[in-house]
């Protein structure tokens, strides 16, 4: 029982200290820094979205080129088979 009471007292002291620090306010420098960080995060998110879009575009182009390559391979195999038939 004493351990629980002691634990609660320590917890209350920690909460009081945290509240005291939180209530001390935020300086103008900290607010300006926070605004700069928010702007930087927005810019990075914008850049990230742009890069994702570019990645999707490039993946689509790769898929198209792979499809054309597969078609060429099929035509090559057909041509080779036809040439072998003619050679016989």
Buried (B, 14 or more C-beta within 10 A) or exposed (E): EEEEEEEEEEEEEEEEEEEEEEEEEEEEEEEEEEEEEEEEEEEEEEEEEEEEEEEEEEEEEEEEEEEEEEEEEEEEEEEEEEEEEEEE
